[in-house]
């Protein structure tokens, strides 16, 4: 079943198709910039999708030729006449953006970026922060802030956790754009597909993931991001605890029994 839960004029549109919730950035005229409005809309929508029992996978998509151009420079510049020259607003918008990127990785559902066009600066950060990313051949990626005297430090946090450090630094200090296949080679995206097949491929991934154990995905997603910042011994201690608790959960009991009995599992968490 397909439902549309938002007005076409909203900054963010929502489509629900079975277990897949697609959040569609809908400000093509402003290149889907991560404005104060867009950041708030995405954050609220992620919370809602995460708490929705029907939703098992979240897709972050966009309307127009640009996926996201990053922060809204006109909005930022409009606060330079504030009494503090914009300091409070700048701090708040970057804090809220950082919280959004972290939320993508802390929600229990898998989040897939569906990239139909250019993703720059915080838009590239958005892609790098998602669990999976699938893009069209025509998309390009970059962190060009350095070209206007603004180092993309926030995007650098996500990039250095997805991309080898030297490749990340090259993007950050040169401001040069890379094509979709280079982005795949770097590890920013998982797949590059023809434009006409983007949604088909994303939906295939989403439906396949939605059919897995919701309990196992929650255990695993949280552990992957937590262990990534730990020393090796601590990471294995965490993995031992998580796998022990995972094996005690209802889905693992069903899954192991189904494997032994040579049948398809009937996940309790999806009932």
Order of alpha helices (4+ residues) and beta strands (2+ residues): beta-beta-beta-alpha-beta-beta-alpha-alpha-beta-beta-alpha-beta-beta-alpha-alpha-beta-alpha-beta-alpha-alpha-alpha-alpha
